[in-house]
Every structure is written in C-alpha cells, then in structure tokens.
Amino acid sequence: MALPPPLRPQLLIFLSSIFFYLAAVSESRLSYNYYDKSCPKFAQIIQDTVTDKQIKSPTTAAGTLRLFFHDCFANGCDGSALISSTAFNRAERDADINLSLPGDAFDLVTRAKVALELACPNTVSCSDILAVATRDLVTMVGGPFYNVLLGRLDYRVSKSSAVPGNLPLPSMSTSQMIDMFAGRGFSAQEMVALSGAHTIGFSHCKEFTGQLYSNGTGSGGYNPRFAQALQKACANYKKDPSISVFNDIMTPNKFDNLYYQNLPKGLGLLASDHGLVSDGRTRPFVELYARDQNKFFQDFAKAMQKLSVYGIKTGRRGEIRHRCDAAN
C-alpha cells in the first residue's frame, strides 16, 4: 500500500497552532456563561458602567481597547497592566511604552470592579472586566460584537521590566511586526486585522514625528498636504508632549474600515501603518479590508477572541483581586 504524501510544513504549523489554541481554551476552564449563577448581573453592570463612562468621556473606547491590547499582548490577558507601582516595585503600567495609556481606561475598570464587588463580592476578575468592557465599547462605537470567554484570573505579578520587547512599537518595520505576532501564534492577516483598532483613538506626536521628517522634506511616506498639517499640529510637541493627532482623520470616533482606505492615500499616521500598505505580505489584506468592511469586522472579531485567551492565568497561577490596581 502506498504511503500518503507527507504534510507540508505550512500545514503542520497551521494544525499545531489550532491545537495549542484549542488546548489553551479547554484547559483554562473558561466558558461564556461563567458568571450566570455566581454573578447574574455581571453583563448588565459592565454594560451600564461602559455606557455611562463612554458618554461622559468619548475617548474611553479607544483607550480601553489599547489598554486591553497592552495587557494581553505583552504577557497574557491577566490584568497585570492594571496594577499600580509601589515603593518596592515598578509595575507594567509604568513601563515607558505604557505611560501614555489613558486614565479613562483604568477608571472604567475601577468603576466596574466597585459595582461588581457590591453585587457579588470576590467573584469577578479584573481581567474579565477588561475583556468584556473592551468588547462592549468596540460595539458601542460601531464595531463588531463578538462573544467573550470568561473565567480568567488576575496575575499576582506585574513588573515593568517584563514589557520592553514584548509590545510592538510605532517605528517597527513590517518584518519585525510579523515576527512579533508570529511568536504569539498570530498570522500576518490577523496582525493586519488587529491593526484596524487604529480606526479609533489618537497617537502622540512623539510617536510619529521621526517618520514625518525622515527624508528631510517632511513627507516620509505621507500625503504631502497631510504631512504639512501634521507638522503644524505637532509644532510644539517637544514643549507639550501631550499633543496628539487622531489615528483616523476621517472618522476618528467611529469603528469602521476607513483606516484601511486611508493607508494607500498616505494618510496613515505611524510608520507601522505605512508598512502595512508598502509590504507585499500585508498589502493584500489592507486592500481586502478597505473594500469590504464586513470582512474586516469578521476577522477583527475572530482575532480579538483569540487575543483575549492568550496567556491567561487559571487555577493557582491567578487570583480574584479585591482591587484591580493591587494584588491581594
């Protein structure tokens, strides 16, 4: 009997990635109805808190999405980015790249935690709060709804030294980005889909001015008129580091696919944005999402579900924090 042909390396990698992903989910004892009995008002409390906060502070959605990514991608979705530093420990949130994480996102998690502790004490983890609040906010500003598995525990350790080298930088090349995402089991297409989070929110001038003046003429891959506008907007950023610009200048507060439509026009803000459209490995996905918002929403939702279970802590590796900014 003839032996079947060997599996191609690409297929083996694909099958193994599916195996490890499914294994991580099954071993974690996560479920969609985790709090149905222990905290039946969980979803409503999160929704009420999110709605109130977003109405009062419209930048909360983008800030919370960014906080979620920084927490999950660096060392797993375990709420370690929520812990405050002490006299004896410099926590993740005080790593250089995290210093610009907006206070509204932390405040949202704190408010939700207080409300949940009153309704069902010592039951809901901070990492679950962040994951669901992020989903609710994405949906609230026009993005896709997706189901979130629940049952994560909060990590007891948070050190700023664990962050450098574990989060993508605005100045990274596409090759560096692809390698970093691949190291966590994400494909180039999933990376491009997750980059669509830049459809809302803003970036500080210091994160892109190097690219803006990179070729000495003030374009650096930008649309010339856009480059001039950015130079004007960021003229005093060295004196005022808080100066920032919307990531998507067309619909900055709406979750849509205009981010991808902007990139080929030279209207991307960060060097990493420009790289997505100039690199042959990622440009097809940029073009796909630019013309098909439903496909972008579908792939973004799937990538967020995958990210939300990356590096989770369960069992003795975690805890239910009494306060989200401090380990018990």
C-alpha positions as CSV (number, residue, x, y, z in Angstrom):
1,M,0.0,0.0,0.0
2,A,1.4,3.4,-1.0
3,L,2.1,5.8,1.9
4,P,0.3,9.1,1.9
5,P,2.4,12.1,1.0
6,P,3.9,13.9,4.0
7,L,2.2,17.0,5.3
8,R,3.6,20.3,4.1
9,P,5.5,22.3,6.8
10,Q,2.9,25.2,6.4
11,L,0.1,22.8,7.1
12,L,1.8,21.3,10.1
13,I,2.3,24.8,11.6
14,F,-1.3,25.7,10.9
15,L,-2.6,22.5,12.5
16,S,-0.3,22.8,15.5
17,S,-1.4,26.4,16.1
18,I,-5.0,25.3,16.1
19,F,-4.2,22.5,18.5
20,F,-2.4,24.8,21.0
21,Y,-5.2,27.4,20.8
22,L,-7.9,24.9,21.5
23,A,-5.9,23.2,24.2
24,A,-5.3,26.6,25.9
25,V,-9.1,27.2,25.9
26,S,-10.1,23.8,27.1
27,E,-7.5,23.6,29.9
28,S,-8.4,27.0,31.2
29,R,-12.0,26.1,32.1
30,L,-13.3,29.2,30.5
31,S,-16.9,29.4,29.4
32,Y,-19.4,32.0,28.0
33,N,-21.8,31.6,31.0
34,Y,-19.1,31.6,33.7
35,Y,-20.9,34.1,35.9
36,D,-24.5,33.2,35.2
37,K,-25.0,31.7,38.6
38,S,-22.3,33.4,40.7
39,C,-22.9,36.9,39.4
40,P,-26.1,37.0,37.2
41,K,-25.9,40.8,36.8
42,F,-22.3,40.8,35.6
43,A,-23.1,41.6,31.9
44,Q,-25.6,44.4,32.8
45,I,-23.3,46.0,35.3
46,I,-20.4,46.1,32.8
47,Q,-22.8,47.5,30.1
48,D,-24.1,50.2,32.4
49,T,-20.7,51.3,33.5
50,V,-19.3,51.3,30.0
51,T,-22.2,53.3,28.6
52,D,-22.0,55.9,31.4
53,K,-18.3,56.3,31.0
54,Q,-18.2,56.5,27.2
55,I,-20.9,59.1,27.1
56,K,-19.0,61.3,29.6
57,S,-15.6,60.6,28.1
58,P,-15.8,59.7,24.4
59,T,-12.1,58.7,24.2
60,T,-12.7,55.8,26.6
61,A,-13.4,53.3,23.9
62,A,-10.0,53.8,22.1
63,G,-8.2,54.0,25.4
64,T,-9.7,50.8,26.8
65,L,-9.0,48.9,23.5
66,R,-5.4,50.0,23.8
67,L,-5.1,49.0,27.4
68,F,-6.6,45.6,26.6
69,F,-4.0,45.1,23.9
70,H,-1.1,46.1,26.0
71,D,-2.2,43.9,28.8
72,C,-2.8,40.8,26.7
73,F,-0.1,41.0,24.1
74,A,2.8,41.7,26.4
75,N,2.4,38.9,29.0
76,G,-1.1,37.5,28.6
77,C,-4.6,38.6,29.4
78,D,-4.2,38.6,33.2
79,G,-4.8,42.2,34.3
80,S,-1.2,42.7,35.2
81,A,-1.2,46.1,33.3
82,L,-3.8,47.3,35.8
83,I,-1.6,47.1,38.9
84,S,-0.1,50.3,40.2
85,S,3.6,50.6,41.2
86,T,4.7,50.7,44.8
87,A,7.7,51.9,46.6
88,F,9.1,48.4,46.2
89,N,8.0,47.5,42.6
90,R,7.7,49.4,39.3
91,A,4.7,47.8,37.7
92,E,3.9,47.3,34.0
93,R,1.8,50.4,33.7
94,D,4.9,52.5,34.4
95,A,7.0,50.9,31.7
96,D,7.9,53.7,29.2
97,I,5.6,52.5,26.4
98,N,2.6,52.3,28.9
99,L,3.0,55.7,30.3
100,S,0.7,57.1,27.7
101,L,-2.2,54.7,28.4
102,P,-5.1,56.9,29.2
103,G,-6.5,57.3,32.7
104,D,-10.1,56.9,31.5
105,A,-9.5,53.2,30.7
106,F,-8.2,52.5,34.2
107,D,-11.0,54.5,35.7
108,L,-13.6,52.5,33.8
109,V,-12.2,49.2,35.1
110,T,-12.1,50.5,38.6
111,R,-15.7,51.7,38.4
112,A,-16.9,48.4,37.1
113,K,-15.0,46.5,39.8
114,V,-16.5,48.6,42.6
115,A,-20.0,47.9,41.3
116,L,-19.4,44.2,40.8
117,E,-17.9,43.9,44.3
118,L,-21.1,45.3,45.7
119,A,-23.3,42.9,43.7
120,C,-21.1,39.8,44.0
121,P,-18.0,40.1,46.2
122,N,-14.8,38.2,45.4
123,T,-16.3,36.8,42.2
124,V,-15.3,38.6,39.0
125,S,-11.7,39.1,37.9
126,C,-10.3,42.4,36.7
127,S,-9.0,40.7,33.5
128,D,-12.6,39.5,32.7
129,I,-13.9,43.0,33.3
130,L,-11.3,44.5,30.9
131,A,-12.0,41.9,28.2
132,V,-15.8,42.4,28.3
133,A,-15.7,46.2,28.7
134,T,-13.4,46.3,25.6
135,R,-15.9,44.3,23.6
136,D,-18.8,46.4,24.7
137,L,-17.0,49.6,23.8
138,V,-15.9,48.4,20.4
139,T,-19.6,47.6,19.7
140,M,-20.8,50.9,21.2
141,V,-18.7,52.9,18.7
142,G,-19.9,50.9,15.7
143,G,-17.6,47.9,15.7
144,P,-18.5,44.2,15.6
145,F,-20.0,42.2,18.5
146,Y,-18.2,39.0,19.5
147,N,-18.6,36.6,22.3
148,V,-16.0,36.6,25.1
149,L,-15.0,33.6,27.1
150,L,-14.9,34.2,30.8
151,G,-13.1,32.7,33.8
152,R,-9.7,34.4,33.6
153,L,-7.9,35.0,36.8
154,D,-5.7,38.0,37.7
155,Y,-1.9,37.6,37.9
156,R,-0.2,38.5,41.1
157,V,3.0,39.8,39.5
158,S,3.4,43.0,37.5
159,K,6.9,44.3,36.6
160,S,7.8,47.0,34.1
161,S,10.9,45.0,33.1
162,A,8.6,42.4,31.5
163,V,7.3,44.9,29.0
164,P,10.2,46.1,26.7
165,G,10.5,43.9,23.7
166,N,7.0,42.4,24.2
167,L,4.9,45.1,22.6
168,P,5.0,46.4,19.0
169,L,6.5,49.9,18.6
170,P,5.1,52.6,16.2
171,S,8.5,52.7,14.5
172,M,8.8,48.9,13.8
173,S,9.2,47.5,10.3
174,T,6.6,45.2,9.0
175,S,9.0,42.3,9.2
176,Q,9.6,43.0,12.9
177,M,5.8,43.2,13.5
178,I,5.1,40.0,11.6
179,D,7.8,38.2,13.6
180,M,6.5,39.5,16.9
181,F,2.9,38.5,16.2
182,A,4.0,35.1,14.8
183,G,5.8,34.5,18.1
184,R,2.4,34.6,19.8
185,G,0.7,32.4,17.2
186,F,-0.9,35.2,15.1
187,S,-0.7,35.3,11.3
188,A,0.1,38.3,9.2
189,Q,-3.6,38.6,8.3
190,E,-4.6,38.6,12.0
191,M,-2.0,41.2,12.6
192,V,-3.4,43.5,9.9
193,A,-7.0,42.9,11.3
194,L,-5.9,43.8,14.8
195,S,-4.2,46.9,13.4
196,G,-7.6,48.1,12.4
197,A,-8.0,49.2,16.0
198,H,-6.3,52.3,14.8
199,T,-9.6,53.3,13.3
200,I,-10.3,55.0,16.6
201,G,-8.2,56.9,19.1
202,F,-5.1,59.0,18.7
203,S,-1.3,59.0,18.9
204,H,1.1,61.4,20.5
205,C,3.3,63.4,18.1
206,K,6.5,61.9,19.5
207,E,5.4,58.5,18.2
208,F,5.5,59.5,14.5
209,T,7.5,62.8,14.1
210,G,10.6,60.8,13.3
211,Q,8.9,59.3,10.3
212,L,7.4,62.6,9.4
213,Y,10.8,64.2,8.9
214,S,12.6,61.0,7.9
215,N,13.6,62.1,4.4
216,G,14.3,65.7,5.1
217,T,11.4,67.0,3.1
218,G,8.7,66.4,5.6
219,S,6.8,63.6,3.8
220,G,8.3,60.2,4.9
221,G,5.6,58.3,3.0
222,Y,2.8,60.7,3.9
223,N,0.4,62.6,1.6
224,P,2.2,66.0,1.2
225,R,-0.8,68.0,2.4
226,F,-1.3,65.6,5.3
227,A,2.4,65.9,6.2
228,Q,2.1,69.7,6.3
229,A,-0.9,69.5,8.6
230,L,0.9,67.1,10.9
231,Q,3.9,69.4,11.1
232,K,1.7,72.3,12.0
233,A,-0.3,70.3,14.6
234,C,2.9,68.9,16.2
235,A,5.0,72.1,16.0
236,N,5.2,72.5,19.8
237,Y,5.2,68.8,20.8
238,K,8.6,69.0,22.5
239,K,7.3,71.7,24.8
240,D,4.0,69.9,25.3
241,P,4.4,66.1,24.9
242,S,0.6,65.6,25.4
243,I,-0.1,67.0,21.9
244,S,-1.7,64.2,19.8
245,V,-3.4,63.5,16.5
246,F,-6.3,61.2,15.6
247,N,-5.2,57.9,14.1
248,D,-8.1,58.1,11.5
249,I,-8.6,61.7,10.5
250,M,-11.8,60.9,8.6
251,T,-14.0,59.2,11.2
252,P,-11.9,59.3,14.4
253,N,-14.7,58.2,16.8
254,K,-16.3,55.6,14.6
255,F,-15.1,52.0,14.3
256,D,-15.1,51.4,10.6
257,N,-12.8,50.4,7.7
258,L,-11.7,53.9,6.7
259,Y,-8.3,53.3,8.4
260,Y,-7.5,50.9,5.6
261,Q,-8.9,53.2,2.9
262,N,-6.6,56.0,4.3
263,L,-3.4,54.0,4.1
264,P,-2.9,53.8,0.3
265,K,-3.6,57.6,0.2
266,G,-0.7,58.4,2.5
267,L,-3.0,59.2,5.4
268,G,-1.6,56.7,7.8
269,L,-0.1,58.1,11.0
270,L,2.5,55.7,12.2
271,A,5.5,54.1,10.5
272,S,4.0,50.7,11.2
273,D,0.8,51.9,9.5
274,H,2.7,52.8,6.3
275,G,4.5,49.5,6.4
276,L,1.2,47.5,6.1
277,V,0.5,49.0,2.7
278,S,4.0,49.1,1.4
279,D,4.9,45.4,2.2
280,G,3.7,42.8,-0.2
281,R,2.9,40.4,2.6
282,T,0.3,42.6,4.2
283,R,-0.9,45.0,1.4
284,P,-3.5,42.4,0.1
285,F,-5.2,42.3,3.5
286,V,-5.2,46.1,3.7
287,E,-6.9,46.2,0.3
288,L,-9.3,43.5,1.3
289,Y,-10.5,45.3,4.4
290,A,-10.5,48.7,2.6
291,R,-13.2,47.4,0.2
292,D,-15.0,45.0,2.5
293,Q,-15.9,46.3,6.0
294,N,-17.9,43.2,6.8
295,K,-14.8,41.0,6.2
296,F,-12.8,43.4,8.4
297,F,-15.3,43.2,11.2
298,Q,-15.5,39.4,10.9
299,D,-11.7,38.9,11.0
300,F,-11.2,41.6,13.7
301,A,-13.7,39.8,15.9
302,K,-12.0,36.5,15.5
303,A,-8.6,37.9,16.2
304,M,-9.9,39.7,19.3
305,Q,-11.4,36.4,20.6
306,K,-8.0,34.7,20.0
307,L,-6.1,37.5,21.7
308,S,-8.5,37.5,24.7
309,V,-7.4,34.0,25.7
310,Y,-3.7,34.5,25.1
311,G,-1.5,33.7,28.1
312,I,-4.5,33.6,30.5
313,K,-4.0,32.6,34.1
314,T,-6.1,30.0,35.9
315,G,-6.0,27.8,38.9
316,R,-3.2,28.5,41.4
317,R,-1.5,30.8,38.9
318,G,-4.0,33.6,39.5
319,E,-6.5,35.2,41.9
320,I,-9.6,37.3,42.1
321,R,-8.3,40.7,43.1
322,H,-10.2,42.8,45.6
323,R,-8.9,45.9,43.8
324,C,-7.8,46.0,40.3
325,D,-4.8,48.2,40.9
326,A,-3.2,46.0,43.6
327,A,-2.6,42.3,44.1
328,N,-4.2,40.8,47.2
